[in-house]
């Protein structure tokens, strides 16, 4: 396997996605918010951790699932297993950026709403 920079990047994005999916599901089930998203100091100031978890953790899991998909697509493309066309690669990249921006916005909004 060619371990170019982009291949390593794809693997890291995929692993991040697995982690985000895992903490999203776990946090939603246990009504917790992972310290990767909200710091311990911020959680101490949180009005309603359960509501914050219900709002934020499903979005975290969805973002994680897309990171996995993006990592797999990039890995397949960069290793030459499947040669995706430039428009498909561009569409995945644009979708990733849009989903990242939406996730970041929802994280920021949830912090504003629940953390005083």
TORFIRO-866933 format. One record per residue: residue in one letter; y, z, x of N, C-alpha, C in turn. Coordinates in steps of 0.001 Angstrom, whole numbers, plus 500000, padded with zeros to 6 digits. Atoms other than C-alpha are relative to their C-alpha. Example, Ala and Ser with C-alpha at 12.3 -4.5 7.8 and 13.67 -1.06 7.14 Angstrom:
% residues 2
A498810500000500890495500507800512300501200500000500900
S498810499940499180498940507140513670501090500730499230
//
This chain:
% residues 116
X498828500000500843500000500000500000501234500000500888
X498739500065499286503441499084501261500863501194499599
X499208498806500293505479502293501533501474499752500318
X498586500279499815508924500739501426500830501066499297
X499094499038500622511949502726500339499877499963498485
X500061500119501465511724501394496785498672500524499455
X501293499472500429508024502262496547500032501525499960
X499866498544499954508745505830497588500909500473498864
X499078499678501085511654505922495125499276499952498644
X500753500127501252509372504719492298499029501164499815
X500939498876500065506811507400493128500747501293499675
X499207498796500263509496510105493159500474500026498550
X499559500075501402510885508936489795498829500305499072
X501183499728500826507354508968488333499604501468500021
X500344498573499888506646512479489639501040500850499271
X498946499303500740510007513681488317499744499887498501
X500294500210501417509062512168484958498864500877499513
X501134499139500374505744514006484891500477501444499873
X499488498632500032507528517268485679500888500223498772
X499115499860501156510223516700483023499228499979498690
X500837500043501207507617515782480418499292501336499817
X500718498725500055505631518910481253500927501147499594
X499114498883500346508613521309481155500611499819498615
X499469500248501339509937519631478009499049500468498917
X501008499584500980506707520169476105499792501506500052
X500232498562499832506120523647477524501178500812499465
X498809499283500449509691524767476888500170499948498492
X499896500130501456509649523445473322499002500921499306
X501040499160500616506389525245472522500300501490500152
X499759498577499724507501528548474103501435500434499701
X498584499708500283511171528349472997500733500488501243
X499355499676498730512308528478476624500741498767500520
X499302501089499316514654526403478734499762500187501491
X500315499938498581513656525608482303501257500164500839
X498863499752499101515929526763485115500458498737500727
X499570501258499400516020523180486411501140499382499173
X498990500570500884518190522285483412501182500939499788
X498978498981500254520104525489482746499748501142500977
X500194498943499009520649528056485472499765501353499332
X500270498655500518519602531678485046501288500684499548
X498714499408500380523252532760484948500486499435498665
X499595500615501267523976530282482168499130500493498852
X500891499509501051520922531433480225500365501408499552
X499565498655500373522217535001480309501184499965499039
X498832500161500875525370533758478568499671499246498709
X500388500824501139523422531729475990499932500826498715
X500003499330501301523953532696472342498621499972499347
X501272500178500702520614531348471094499079499104500837
X500887500739499101517975530340473655498993499176499200
X500983500714500823515509529349470930500598498703499450
X499343501202500525517974526906469331500303499007501118
X499746500869498848518948525563472744498722499278500405
X501291500598499665515283524971473502499607498918498993
X500359500973501051514691523208470174500841498731500096
X499131501166499881517636520919470835499770499225501293
X499995500633498684517213520223474537498622499575500507
X501295500265499375513530520319475417499309498726499497
X500572501306500386512360517374473230500684498827500705
X499267501052499290515086515254474836499578499937501463
X500486499941498625513892516409478240498648499306500113
X501323500628499990510329515355477398500115498481499840
X499812501444500182511515511932476188500559499347501264
X499457500533498753513579511408479328498909499960501065
X501112499965499054510559512440481400499013498864499758
X500931501087500330508323509977479556500566498654500446
X499415501261499552510777507162480254500031499915501524
X500042500008498528510978508184483925498612499583500494
X501366500396499633507185507858484111499840498491499829
X500093501440500277507363504406482521500793499191501020
X499150500689499030510215503362484821499368500020501388
X500661499887498699508351504624487894498793499091500107
X501184500869499994505158502795486942500410498535500068
X499539501396499988507019499549486223500524499621501375
X499456500286498673508880499756489516498919499940501063
X501091499981499029505746500628491468499158498735499908
X500775501238500181503804497725489975500766498790500518
X499181501123499559506676495363490686500176499996501520
X499719499937498566507445496577494215498760499805500864
X501227500203499236503807496528495332499406498614499766
X500467501350500258503307493037493901498800499921499066
X501137500021500938500562494054491456500335499164498775
X499483500816501109502635492583488603501403499585500405
X498679500500499634505616490400489360500832499843498728
X499115500078501157508149491182486649501170499097500340
X498856500883499771510957488696486205501271500827500198
X498730499311499767514507489574487185500608500548498706
X499458499430501244515616489934483541499251501253499529
X500777498815500390512788492411482876500379501175500894
X499580498945499073513674494420485997501400500503499659
X498628499619500353517348494365484995500008500804498699
X500070499283501277516473495476481454499496501430500207
X500503498654499709514447498420482778501071500848500690
X498965499272499287517251499418485134501144500398499064
X498932499699500964519906499198482414499541501068499015
X500536498998500928517680501141480007499942501367500665
X500068498732499283517138503819482656501385500635500109
X498645499471499856520868504199483276500527500488498649
X499539499601501332521649504316479539499313501287499556
X500742498800500411518915506875478849500422501198500840
X499519498912499147520048508969481824501363500502499526
X498663499613500465523660508938480579499893500759498677
X500183499311501284522546509904477054499403501391500198
X500602498699499725520368512708478423501026500946500611
X498968499174499366523196513997480630501038500451498987
X499036499649501046525583513892477675499427501067499069
X500606499008500891523143515811475467499861501349500701
X500071498759499230522643518399478229501377500672500045
X498624499474499957526408518817478591500419500531498629
X499637499571501361526885519044474801499266501288499621
X500766498797500326524112521628474453500558501217500747
X499390498904499242525687523735477204501286500471499320
X498751499647500674529038523605475426499745500745498692
X500301499448501315527459524479472094499403501411500077
X500758498742499986525231527396473154500396500979501091
X499679499109498879526652528819476370501498500283499998
X498595499585500068529889530792476201500399500721501260
//
